[in-house]
Amino acid sequence: MSTQEPPDPEVPDRRATLGRLAAIPRVLALVSGAFAMACLVWSVVPGLSGALRIPRDYLDQYYLHAPATNLLWAAVAGLLAVGLSRRKRVAWWAALLYQVSWLPVNLLDVIREQNPNAVLGLLVHIGVFTLLIAARTQFTARIRPCAPRPAATAFGTGLLAAGVAGGCVVQLFPGSLAAGAPRVMFAVSQLTGGLVVRPAQLAGAAPFPTAFLVGLFGALVFVATAMVLVRTQRAEHALTEADEIALRELLNSPDPTGSTDYLATRRDREIVFSPNGRAAIGYRVESGVCLAMGDPLGARDCWPQAVESWQRYAKQFGWPVAVIGAGEAGMPVYRRAGLDAVAAGAEALLDTRTFALTTPELRPIRDTLTRLRKQGMTVRIRRHRDLGTAEFARLAVTAEQWRRTETERAYPLPLGRFGDRRDGDCLLVEALDAEDRVLGMLSLVPWGRAGATLELLRREPGTAEDITDLLIAEFALRAEQHGIEQVSLNFTVSRSVFEAVGRRGRPGPAHGIRAAAIALRDGLRGLPLSFSHWWQLDQLYRTARRCQPRWATRYVMSADPRDLPRIAVAAAFAEGLLPRPGGAAGVFTHTGCHSAVPERTVVAPPTTATTAAADPAPAQDLRPEQVRVRTDKLDRLAGTHIDPYPPPFPPTHTVAAARRVPRGTTVRISGRLLRLRDCGGVLFAVVRDWTSDIQLLLDRERLGAARCAEFGEHFDLGDLISVSGQVGYSRRGELSLLVADWRMLAKCLHPLPDKWHGLIDFETRMRRGYLDLMIDREARELLARRSAVLRALRDALHDGGFLEVGSPVLQPGPGTGTARSMRTHIDADNTDLHLRLGPEPALKRLCVGGVEKIFELGPSFRNTRASARHLPEFTLLEAYEAHSDHQRMMTLCRQLVQQAALAANDSMVAMRPRTDGSLEALDLSGEWRVRSLYEALAQETGTEITPDTRLPELRDLCEKADISCRPSWDHGRTVYALYQRLVAETTHEPTFYTDLPSSVAPLARPHRRRAGVAERWDLVAGGIELGTGRSELTDPVELRRRFAAQARSADGGPAITGLDEDLLCALEHGMPPTGGLSLGVERVLMLLTGRTIRETQTFPLVRQR
């Protein structure tokens, strides 16, 4: 199959639309560039001008001005070549006027001397003049306007200085030039490229060094003037105050943002908006390339308009467009605009909600943190706005001093204005030693509402890289306290180079931009590693890799493969890897004079990575020795016509039933072989099925020595076998099955865990729960008790007249829960879906349809890490009863838990772990305690707390209780945090806590007698929340208002994740007053069995190895 991708039919071939005259600018640029190079060579190489005097004089007399030694004229010709290649209108005019200036010269020679060379030169100039006129439509690019004063001042000052210096040089080394006017005229000739005074008109000649130096002075003036002009253009068209305000409004909008969007606020960048102002693209003009940085900003439905505006603006000035750092979201938009993508690197992303040092992959980081903490190292995290002016200035100076050392080099893509007060939302992470001395720091810019992007990394010279690991790991662990859920460790250039230096991809068919990109990649493969000596490229990759991030591919995009070298140079200038000509513009002040904000503002395929994967070695060769031995035994069994995995051979009795039959009864049982020992004349074994264990007795005298030897040779511990014989007793009186025949049911290829200690390693138990069930009776009992609890819950609800239903697990929206949902995608329909947080929306729609008693018991999901209280996948019971309220649901919940206790423990008791590891019974019978949340808090804090208590007083209580209180938390969220820490975690007996604040119960109706609280309760026992119930809010207007308010919430507490229009539409048809109940089955099992929440699931979700 060919790896070449067909061209996008929506993107026309650019080269096919250029027309027959499209090549003229390129040809003229090549000719001008070749002449500029030749002029440069004979101007810097002594003697070469004299050796080429005859052809040079011929050119100079009939075609092109070709002075002997003049760097200024070489620079002018080179600039003309650049302008022609970029299709600049001013370059066209310059070339046209130059051709016109030659026409009278050659015409006079033809008339006066009838010189055939002059005739040929005249025809050439007329031809070039005709081509320029015919191709005038190809030169449409303009020059950006700017104030001429800085460039004119630089030119005048430089020309004066060059004239003085050139005159001095000529006076000191005149050669054969006569004193006085000839020397002055020679200096003027060299400083003007020989256009004012030709060297041939002067008497005498200056030596080569004199001509070279004076010409060099003129060239330097010319180049310096051009650099000042470019710098002035860049400064005047950079970000303005109005542009930055509009940008920040886009960044603060509800639209999703990219990790590097905030870097678009750099004041030395430029911006272009979509016509409606709802999207924008940040870019720079470097080396004549209009270079966009990352994906567009703002509303994604307006991204195509922003890209079109950007391309239209670049076309006005003849800039080829390119993108560096495009992500998966923006790449298709750019592709539809005619750009093609090449993978250029990857971005390291950390999810702070799942970042945990307990994973084996992060053990080096964990060891580093432990060692540094023992040395007294601490980490301090603050927002930039919380730093004083003097402290900020001191840290800025320190960071700059550290950057200039040899151990800490430049960091790509920085914001570059550390200390600016407008960046108050940025985060500063500092590493402090035991004496509170700063040894390292990170600065992170905002990424949307719940993310941060690393933009500054500094550490004190002489310190180890462990400081960086400490900073990143501590920030990831504590990021959620600051509302940060994802962290970008920035863009790693050429990640594949650092992963495997010198390893080249497998060759395959490649065309167009991919062929050029592959050639460029192979030719420059070593450059990123070389650049790491000056910039933190390899260092950044190694630091990010140690944190085990998720890598997101970033792309370089271009419309023409011939522009790739220029794009590489432009990207190096843009990212600070190369010093920018003319110096860097200021980033603390606005220098722009032309605002890009619209007047009426409303305020690709990626390259297929062909992985060269070698054929894997046979799996058994990589397995332990015991596995290989058992695998080899399969061939020997086949040689004896024994099928190791035969068809069914059902038993006549279970092991438990076989143990109850009279002695001498013939039975056939099936089970797993757990023990085998040879006692000489007798073989003893133990077989277990789900019901029980039984001893097998094989008598060599009765069966024969050869037959018994076969049993020991064919079977290993763990094999599933079928055994038949009579039930009897051994000599010691132990019930045994006197084996007469046997057969293999399934060969076990892995050895079983230790028969005495079982599975000691907790992680192995979680990953291989089936092994625990094989050898541990308690694991089997726990699974049976879980089944009994599920059955009891269902039976109790069925007996109460409830109808069980099933609702979809895949949903188009995130639902109405307060947790973050998991996402998936259907490729066939190109549809994003969510795994449900709970069945509530579907059940409520059924209630609207007339179902008065309804429940569902099934899986639900939330996007969170597994902990002692939460699981990403869990079993949830939700029940709804019409014409009911939270009081009735309280009674129903108590009855359900009591019935579950009877099913699991044969009595209404729960098992509570003691400090020594044993379990004690906790009585669950009778009525349970009901307490007001505010009364319980007042008792724990010794302070009266009501719904009217002021927020500063609550925050003081949080500080005393060592509770991290986010600034965005309101009264209800702060009270709920106090309740969870001081009340819920210390509650052991089952207790219903009522009167929850309204802001943390958005789906519950307001309390009918008490303002500020909702008709909702939490059931707490054993320090954990088992379930919740409420009087459902059935007012669709109020519910829509709450949905919208919570969707706009930037932070803090339960925020409803989206507006469920289907549910709101159903409620607008009328839903009766309803009571709702949610009960976590795993948490109920924790209470009843005394086990951890992960032990209540046979196969809990664990991190993939």
N, C-alpha and C positions, 0 to 999 in steps of 0.2 A: 504494500500500500504506500502510495506517495505521501510524504510528509508535507508537501507543499499545499498551502491553504489557498482555495480559490479567492480571487479578489472580491471585495465587497461590491455588489452591484450598485449600491447606493452612492458609492464614491467614484466619480469619474476619474479617468486617468489624466493626471495633470499634464503630462508631456504631450498627450494627444490633442490638447486644447490650446497649445501655445502658438500654433500657426507656423507658416514657413519662415517668417521673419524673427522667430523667437531666438534663433541661434546668434543673431547679429550682436546683441549686447555681450554675449559670452566671447565671441570671436574678437571683437574690438578690445574687450578687457584682457584677453590673452595676449594680443599684440602689444597693447600698452604695458602690460606687466612684464613681458619679455624685454621690451626696450628699457624699462625702468631697471630691470635686473642687470642688463648689459651695461647701462650707464653707471650703475653702482659698482660693478666689477672693475671697469676700466678707470673708475675714479679712486679706487682704494688700492689697486695693484700697481705699483710703480713700473713704468716702462710699457705696460700693456696698451695704454692709450697711443703711445708712439708706434707700437707695432701694428696697431689697427688704424693707423692714421688714414690710409687711402680709403677703405670702406666707410670709416667714420665721417671723413670729409664729404664723401659722396652722399651719405644720408643727410648730413648737415646742410648740403647745398641744395638738394632737390626734394627731400621728403620730410625729415624730422630734424628739429634742432638737437644737435648732438655735441655739446661742448666736451672738451678734452678731459678735464677733471673738475666735476661740479656735483657735489652730493645734494645740493638743493634741487637741482633739476631732476635728479633721480627720485627724490622724495615727491616732487610734484607729479612726475609721471606715474609713480606708484599710487598716489592718491587718486589720480584720474582713473587708473585701472580698477581700483576698489569701487569708485563711484559708478563706473560703467557696469561692473559685474552686479551691482545692487540696483541697476536700472534707475539711477538718480537723474532727474530732469536737469539739474544743474550740471552734471557731468556731460550730458548730451549737448547742452549749450556750449560748454567749454570745448568739447571736441569739434562741434560744428564751427565755432568761431575760429578755432585753430586751423581748420581746413580752409576756411575763407581767407584767413591771413596769408596762406601760402599761394593762393590762386594768382594774385597780381605779381608775386615774385617770379614764379615760373613763366607766367605769360610774358612778362618783360624780357626774360631770357630768350624765349621763343622768338619774340619779335625782333630783338636786337641782334642776337647771335645765331638764331635758327639752330639752337642746340638740341639735338635729338634727345639727350638725357632730360632736358627741361620739358620736352614734349611728353615723354613718358611720365615724368613726375606730375605734369599738369593733368594728364589723363587719370593717374592714380588718385589725385586729390579730388578731381571731379567725381570719380567713381565712389570714393568714400563719402563725399558730400551727398551724393544721390542716395547711398545706402542709409545714411543718417536721417535724411528726410523721409525715406520710405519707412524706416523703423521708429519714427518718432512716437508712435503709439505704444512702443515697448518700454519707453522711459517715462514712467508715470510717477515714480517715487519722489516724494518731496523731502526737504530737510526740515526738521523740527525747528520752529522759531524759538529764538531766545534773545536775551539782551546782548547787543554787540559790544557793549562797553568793556567788559572784562577781557574779551579776546583782542579787541583793538588796543587796549592798554598793554596787554602782554606783548602784542606784535610791535607796537611802537617802542616800548622799553627794550625789548629784546633786540630789535633792529638797531637801535642806537648803541646798545652795548656791543653787538656784533660788529658794527661799523668801527667803533673805537678799537676793539680787540683786533679786528682784521687789519685796520690801518697800521697798528703797531707791528703786527707780524710782517706785513709787507715792507715796512720801513726797516725792520731788523734783517729780513732775508729777501732782498729785492730781486736777486738774480741779475738779469740784464735789463731790468726795467729802469728807465731814466727817472731821476728824481723829479718830484713835483707832481704835475697832473697825471702822467702815465700811471704812477703807483696808485693814486686815488681812484682813477678810472678802473684799474684792475680790481681793486677791492669792491667797487660798485658792481662790476661785472660778475664777480663771484657771488656776491650777496643777492643778486637778482637773477641768477641762473643764466647769465649771458644774454638776457632779452633786451636790456637797456643798452649795454655796450658789449659788442662781440670781442672776444680776446684777439681775434685775428686783426682787428683794427688798431691794436696797440703796438707801439714800437718796443721791441724787446719781449722777453718772456720771464716769468717767475719760475723758480724751481718747484718740483712736485710737492714737497712738504708745505710750502707756502700756499699753493693753490688748494691743497687738500684741507689745510686748517681753516682758511677763510671760507671755503665751501662748507666745511663742517659747521662753522658758526651759523651760516645762513640756514643750513638744514635744521640745526637745533632750534633756531627761532621759529621756523616753520612748524616743526613737530610740537614745540611747546605751545604755540598758538592754537594748533589743532586740539591738543589735550585740554587746554583751558576752555575752548569752545565746547568740547564734548562734556566736560565737567559742568559747565554752565547749563547746557541742555539737560543733563541728568538732574541737576539740582532744581531747576525751575519746573521740571515735569514730575518731580517726586511727589510723595504723598503730602497733601495739604491737610490743614486742620479739619476742613469739612469732610475730606475723604476719610480720615481716621474715625471721625464721629459716625459716618455712615457704615464703615467697616465694623465698628464695635456694635452697632445695632444689629448687623447681620450675625455677628458672633453670638449675641445674646438672644437671638430669635429662637423659637422652638425647633427650627429645622436642624437636622443632624449636621454636625460639623466634623471636619477631618482633624487628625492629630496635629497637623502643622498649620492649620488655618490661622492661628493667632500670630504666627510669624509674618503674616501678610501685613501686620501693622508696623513693621519696620519702616522708618520714615525715609529711608533711602531707596525704597521700592516704589513701583508705580502700580496703578490700579486702573482697571476698566470695568464698568458696570454693564449689566444688561439694560435694555431700554427702560424697563420698569423699576430698576434699582433693587430688585429682590435677589440678585445674584451678581457675583463679581469674580474677577481673576486677577491675582497679583502676579506681577512680572517684573523683569529687568531687561534692559537692552545692553547686552554684552557682546563685544566683537561683532556687532552688526546682526546679532540674533535676538529676536524677541522671545525671551525665555520665561515661560510660565513656571510657577513653583507649585507643584502638587495639583490637587483637584480644585475645581471652582468652589466658591463659597456661596452660602445662602441656600435658597429654595432649589431643590434638585430639578423641579419642573422648569426652572428658568435657566438651568445650566447651558442648554444648547444656544439660547439667545446670548448669553455672556460669551461663549466661545466664538460665536459669529461676530460679535462686536469686537472682540480681541483680534480676530483674524483680519477684519476689515480695517482696523486701526493700523495693524502692522503692515498691511498691503499699501497703505498710503505712503509709507516711508521706505518701502522696499526691503523690509526685514523678513527673512525666513522665520517661521514660527516653530517653536519646539517646546517640549514640556519635560521637566525632570521631576522625578518623585511622584508620578501619577499613580493613583491607587486603583483598586478593583472597581470602585464606584465611578470614578471619573474617566477611566480608560475607554469604556464604550462610547461615551459622549465625544471624546476627542477623536475616536476612530470614525465615527459618523461624520465628523468634520473634515476627514481626509488625511488624518495622521495615522501612522503605523507605530506599533509598540515593540519595544525590545526590553526584556527584563534586565534591569541594571543593578539590582540589589534587593535588600529586604529591610523591613522595619520590625524591630523587636517590640512586642506588645506583651505587657504583663497584666493579668486579671487579678486584682488584689483580693477579690472575693474567693479565689481558689488558690492563692499563693500560700503555701504552707511549708515550713522547713522540715516537717516530719517525713517528707518524701525522700526516698533513697537518692534520687538524682541531686538533691540539694544538700546532701550531707556535708560536702566541703564548705558550703556557705554557712551551714549550721555550726560546724566546728570553728570556723573563723569568728563568727559572732560570739560564741562561748568564750573563746580565748581573749578577744578584745574586751568583752564585758568584764572578765576577771581582772584585766589590766586597768579597769576604771573608765573605759571609754563609754560615752553616752552619745545619744543622738537627739538633737533638738529640731523640731519642725515648727515653722511659723509662716504666716502670710507676710508678704512684703509690706503690707500696710501696717503691720504691728511693730515694725522696726522704727526706731528714732532716726532722725536725719543724720546725727553725728555717727551713730553706729553703722548706718547704711554707707556713709562715705568711707568709714574705716574699712568695711568689708569690701567695698569696690576697689579701694587701693590695694588691699591684700590680694584680691583675686587677680588683679592686673600684674602685680609683682610675681605671683606664682606662675602666671602664664608665660612670662618672659624668661623663665628658667629653662634648663635643658631637660628636666624631668617631666614638665607639664607643658604640652604643646597646644596648638590651636585646636578648637573644637568646631566642626562644620555646623552650618546652619544656626548660628546663635542669634538671639534677639538683639544683642549688642548694646543694650542700654540699661545695664544692671544699676539699679538705684532710681529709676524713673518712677515718680509717685503715681503715674497713671496705671502702672502695672501692679496695683495693690493686691489683686487676686492671685498673683504668682506666689509660688511656694518656695521657701528657702529651707534646705535641709543641711544641718551643720553637724560635723563630728567633733566632739569635745573630749579632751583627755581629762585625767583626774583633777587637773588644775583649771578646768574650764577654758583651756586654750583651744582655739579653732584649728583643727588639722586638715579639714577638708570640707567642701561644700558642694551642694547641688542646687541649681535653680530650675524650676519647672514652670512652664507657662500653662494657662488653662487650655483644656481640650473639652469644649462643650461645657456641660453642667456637672459632669461626674468623671472627668478625666484630666490628665496632666501629661505634658510632653517635656522631656528633659532637654534643656537648651544650654545649660552651663555646667561644667564639671571641672572642679579645681581641687587640688590637694597640695599640702605643703611639700616643698622639695625635701627629699630624703625619706619621706614616709612610703610605706609599702602600698601595693595595690589593694591590700586587704581593706584599707580605708574606704575605697570605692565600693567594695562588696558590702561593707557595713552600712554605708549610706543608703544604697539601693534596697537592700533587704529590709532594713528597719523601716524605711519609708513605705515599702510594699505591705509590711505587716500592720502598720499603723495608719495607712492611707484612708481607710474607711471612717476613721474618726474625723477626718477633714472632708468627708463627702466624695472621696476619690475612689472610683471603682475600676479604672483602667489607666495604665501608665504606658506611654510610649518612650522607649529608650532611644528614640531617634532613628535616623536612617543610616543603615550600614551599606556603604558602597561596595559592590562586587563581593557579596557574601560568599559566593561559590569559590572565589579565589582564595579567600582565607580558609575555607573549609578544606580545600584540597589543592595545595600549591603545586603547579606543574601538571595536574591531571587535565587532560583535554577531552572534550566531548567527542562522541562517536560521529564520524562524518556522515553526512546524509544530504539529500537534495535540499538546496536552499537558493532562493532567488530574491532579487530586488533588495529591499532594505535588510532582509535577514542575512543575505550573503555578505553585504557590506558590514553588518553588525558583527557577524561571526569573525570576519577577517580582522576587524578592528579589535575585537575582544582577544583573539589569539595573539595578535601582534603586541598588544599592550597589557598582557596578562600580569606582568610583573610590576606595572606601574603602581597599583594600589599599595603593594608591600613596600615599594621604594618611598612612596609618599608618606607612609606611616612613620618614617624617621623625622618628619617635620610636623605632621598632623596626626591626630588621634583617630586613625582609621582602623588599624588592626587592634589597637588597645580597646576601642569602643566595642568592636565585635567580640573580643574575648570576654570583656566585662558582661556584655549582654548575654552571651552564650552560657555563662556560668549560672545565670538566673533561670535557665530553662524557659525562655519566653515562647510565645507563638509568633512565628515569622510571617509577615504579610508582604507579598511581593510588591515592589515598586518598579515603575517602568519609565524609560526614556522614550519620548514620542517625537516623530519628525515626519515631514511629508516627502522628503527627498534624501536618499542615502548619501548623496554627495555633500550634504550639510553636516554629517556626523562629526568630522574633525572639528569644524567650527563650533558645534554644539558642545563637544568635550572641553574645548578651551573656554567657551562662555560659561559652562557649568563650574569650571575650576575658579574663574573669576567671581562668579555669583556666590559660591560657597566659601569664599575666602581662602581657597587653596593656593591661589596665585594673587600677587599684589595687583590691584586694579590700576590701570593707567590713569594718571591724573589724581590718584589718591582716593581714599574712601570719603564719601559724603557723611556729614554729621547725622547721627541717629537720635540725638536728644532734642533737636529742634526741627521744625517744619521749614523746608526750603522751597517747597513747591509753590508755584504761582498760578497753575492752571488746574482747577478742580475738575475731577472726572465724574462727580455726582450728577446724574441726570436732573434736568430742571424740575420734572414732575416725578418725584421718587415715591414709590409706595413702600412709607415707613410707618479596547482595541484588541482584533483579538490578541491576547498575549501570545508571545511565542511559545510554541509547544516545547516544553523541556523534555528532550529525549534522554531518558536516564539509561545509561549504559550499565545494565544489570547483568552480571554474569549468571550462568545457570547455577542455582544453589546446590550445594552438596547434599547428598542424601541425609535425611533428618536423623536416621539412626546413628550415623557416624558422629553426630554432634551430641548425642545423648549420653547419660551416665552409663557406666559399665553394666550395672544390673539390668538396665533397660535393653541394652544390646544383647545380653545373654537371653533374656526372655523373648526378645524378637527373633533371635536365631532358633529358639525352640519351636516357633510356628512352622518352620520348614520341616523339622523332625516330626512334628505331629502330622503334617500333611503326608509325610513318607509312610506313616503307619495307618493311613486312611482315617485319621481322626480330624473331624472338622472343628477347628477352634471356635467357630461362630456358627453353630448349627441352627436349624429351624426350631420352633417351639417344641418343648417336651414338658407338658404341664405336670406339676406335682399333684399327688392325691391329698396331701395334708399340708397345712402350714406347720412350722416348727412348734408353735404353741399348741396346735391341735394334736400333733404327734406326741407331745409330752403327756397328753391326757388319755390316750388310748390304753387299753389293757395290755399287759405284757404278752409278747408273742405275736402282736398284730403286725402285719406287713404293711409298710407305708413307703411312699416315695416323696422326698422333700427336696427343695431347691434352696440354695443360699450361697453366701460368700464364705470361702475358706479363710478363717482367721488364725488358726493355730495348727501346728503339725509337729508331732514329736514321735520319735522312734524309740520304743522301749524293748527292743530285741524281738521277742516273739509277737509283739502286738504294736500296731500303729494307732496312736490317738490323734484325733483332729477335732476341731470345733467349727461348726457351720452356723451362720446367723442369717435369718431372713428378717423381715420387718417386725415379726411378732415376737421372736425369742431366739435363744441359742440352744444348741444341743451338741452333745459329744458324740463323735463317731468312733467306732471301735472296729479295727480291721485285724482279724486273727490270721497270722501267717499259716498256722497249722490247718485252718479251715479253708482259706482262700488259696494257699500256695505262695511260696516265696517269690516266684516270678511275677505273679499277679500283684502282690503288694508292692513289689519294686516298681511296677508300672505306675502305681498311684503316686509314689514319691517322685518319680521321674517326670511325669506329665504335668502334675499340678504344682503350682506355687501359691504362696499366701496371697490372697486377694482374688483368686480365680472364682468365677461363678460355676458351681457344679450342681449336678442332680445326683442324688444318692438314694438307693432303695435297700431295704432290709427289714429286719424285725426289731421291734422295740424291746430292749432288755436292760440288764444292769451289768456293770463291770464288777470285778472282784471286790472292790471297795464299796460297792453298793450305789454307785452313781448312775443315774439314768443315762442310757446310751442307745444309739442306733447301731445294731450289729450289721455291718455293711455286707451286702451280697453283690451289689453291682453299682456302677457309677458311669457318668458320662460328663463331658465338658459342655458347659453352656456359653461361657465367654471367657477368653484368656485375658488376664490382667497383665499389662506390659510394664507397669510401674510398681515398685515395692510400696507396701503400706507403711504408714507412720509407726513409730514405736508402740508396741502393744501395751506397754505399761503407762506411758506418759501421754500418748496421743499427740494431737497437734498442739504444740506449745506456742509456736509463733502465731501471733494474732493476725498478721497480714495474710499468712497462708490460709488460715481458717476462713478469712473473708473472701479470698480469691477462689478457694477450693472447698466450698461448703459441702460438696458431696463426700469428700474424705471424712469430714467431721461426722456426717450421718452414718458412714460405714462403721466407725469404731466407737463413737460416743453415744451412749444411751441418752444422756441428757439432751443432746442435740436433737435426737428423734422425739423425745418427749416435748421439747419446746416447739417443734414443728407441729406435733399433734395438738398441743394446747392452742397454737395459733389457729389451726383449723377449727377447733372447738369454739374459740371466741368468735370467729367469723360466722359460724353456723348459729351461735346463740344470738348474735346481734340481728341476723336476718330473721330468725324465728320470732324473736321478741317483736320486731316491727311488723312482721306478717300477722302475728296474733293481734296486733293493735289496729289492723285494717289498713296498713300502709302498702302501697303498690311499688314494687321494685322496678326500676327502669334502667336503661343504659344510654348514656349520652356520648357524643363524639369526644375522643381524646385530642384529635387534631382540630384546631380552630383557626379561622382566618385572623382573629385578633387576639391580643394578650389576655383578654378577660377582664374581670372586675376585681381581681385580688389586689393585695398590697405588696406582693412579692414580684420579683423579676421573673419573667417567663422564659422558657427554653424555646429556641427557634429551630425550624427545619425548613426544607425546601423541596418541592416537587418539580423535578426537572422537566417532566413531560408537559406540564402546564405552566412552567415558569412562575410558580406561585409560592410565596413565602407563607409559612404556617407556624402556629405556636402550639406547643404542648400545654394542655389545659392546666391552670392553677387549681381548678376545682370544677365540679359539675354545676355550680350554682346558676349561671345564666340559663342553661338549658332547662334545669328543673323549675326555675321561676317562670319560664315561658310555658311550661306544662301546667303550672298553677294557674296562669292566666287562661289557659285552655279549659280549665274546669276540673283538673285532677286535685282533689282536696287533701289527700294524704299520699305522700310520695317520698321515696328515698332512693339513694344510689350508694353502693359500696364498691369502690374501685380505685384504680391508680390515679394519682395526681403528681404534678411535677413543679419544681421551682428551681430557678437558676441560682443555686447556692452551694457552698462546699459542705461536705458531710462533717457533722460535728456531734457532740454529745446530745444535742437536742434536735437537730435537723438532718434530714436526708433529702437528696435531690429528687428521689422517687419514693413515694410513700403511699399508703393506702388510707383513703379518706372516706368517712361516712358522713353524708349530708342528708338531712331529712327536713321536710317542710310540711306543716299542717295548717290548713286554712282555718280561719276563725279562732286562732290561737295567738299566744304572745310568749314573751320570754319566760314568764312564770311557769307556763305549761311545759315549755321546752326544758326548763330546769328539772322538773319532775321526770320527764321522759329520759333525760340524760342520766340521771341517777339510777333509774330502773335498768337502763341498758348496761351500764357498767356493773351493776350488781349481778345481772344475769350472766355477763361475761365472766365475772369472778367465780360464779357457781360452775360454769362450764370448764374453766381452766384449773381451779383448785378444789372443786367439790364443796366449797363453802364460800361465804361472802367475806373473803379475806384477800388482802394484797400482801406481797412479800417485799419487805423493806430491807435493804442490805445494811448490815452492821459494819462498824469500823474494822472488825477482824475478818470480814469477808463472809460471815455466815448471814443467814436470812432470818428475820423475825416476822411474825404475822401481824397485820394491821387490819383491824375490824372495819368492814365497809357496810355493815348492816344498818338499818334504821335511816333516820333523816340525817342529812349532812348540813354542816354549818353554812350560813349565808351571812356575808359581811359586806358592808359598803367599802369601796376602794378608798375613799377619802377618810373614813373612820380608821381603817387599818393603817393608813399612812400616818395619820395624826398620832396613833398609839406608838408606832415605831420611831418617829422623829421627835416626839414630845412637843410638836408644834401643831397648832390647829391649821388644817389645810382644807380649803373649800374651793368650789369652782370660781370664786371671786379673788382668790389669792393672787397677788401680783407676781409677774414673771421674774423680776429680779430676786425676790425672796426664794422662789423655787430654784433658781440657778445657784443661789448661795447654798441651799440644801444639797444640790447635786455636787457642788465642790467639796462640801464636807464629807459626802459619801463616796468621793473619788469616782464620780460618774462624768464621763466626757459629754458635755452638753454642747451641741452644735448651735451656732448663732441663729440659724433659721428656725429652730424649734419654737413652737408656740406653747401656750399654757398646757394644752392637752398632751402634747408629745412629751413635754418635760415631766409632767405628773406621771405619765405612763412609764417613763424611764425610771423614776424613783420607785414606782410600784414594782416593777420587774426586779430591781436590785434588792430592795429592802423588804418587800412583802412576799412576792411569789417565790423567790429562791429559798425563803426560810419557812414556807408552808409545807407541812408533812401530811397532815390529815386532809382528806378531800374537803375542799371549801369552794363555795361559789362567791366570787367577788363581783359585786354589782356596781351600778352608777359609774360606768366608765365615761371619760370625757367625750364629748360629741366629736371632736376633731380626729380622734383615733378610731371612731366607729362610724365611718361615712355611710355605711349601708344599713344602719339601724335608725329607727324612728326616734325623735327626741322624747325624753322622759315626759310622761304626761303630768307629773306633779313637781318636778324639780328642774330648774333651768340649768343649762350648761352641761348636762349629762345625757346619756342615751340609754335606751332600754336594751342593754346588752350586759352579759355576764361572761366571766372566764372561770372555767373549772380548773383548779390547781390542786395537785397532790404530789408529794414526793419532790417538791421543788420545781416541777415542770407544769406547763399548761397542757391539759389533756384535751380540752375542747372549748368551744364557745357557742353561745346562743344569743338570740336577739329577737326583738319584734321588728320584722322587716319593714323598711321604708318603702311604701308602695306609691308615694306621690311622685309621678314621673317628672314633673317640673322641678321639684326640689332636688331629685336625684340627678337630673341633668346638670343643674347648677353645681352640685357637689362634684360631679365628674369633671366638669370644665375647670373648677377651681383646683382640684387635685392634679389634673393633667398639667396645669401651669406651674405647679409647685416645683421649685428648683431643687429642693432638698428636704431632708428631714422627715422621718416618720413614714407612716403608711400613705403612700401616694397611689391612687388608683391608676393603673397603667394605661388606660385608654378608654375612650367613649364607646361603649357597646351599643350601637344604634339599634341592633336587632332587639336587645333587651328593652331599651327605652321605648321603642315602637310597640312592643308587646304590652308594657306597663301602661302605655297611653290608652289601651283598650280596657283597662280596669283589672286590678288584682285585689282579691279580698284580703282583709287583715290576716296576716300570716305570721306564724312563728317559725324560726329557722334554727337548725342545730348542725354543728360541725364537730366531728370527733375523729381524732387521729388514732388509727388502730394500733400503730407501732407504739405510741406513747401509752396507750392503755395496756398493751402487753408488757411494757417496761414496768408499769405499776404493779401488775398482777404477778409477774415472774421474778422481779428483781434483777433483770438482765439489762444490758446496755441497749440503746436503740438500734445499733448495727447488728447486734446478736439476734434481734427479733426478726430479721430478714435472713433467709437462707443464702441469698445471693445479693448482698448489698453492692451498690455501685462503688468501685474502687478505681483509682487512677491507673490508666493503661501503662504497662511497662514499656 
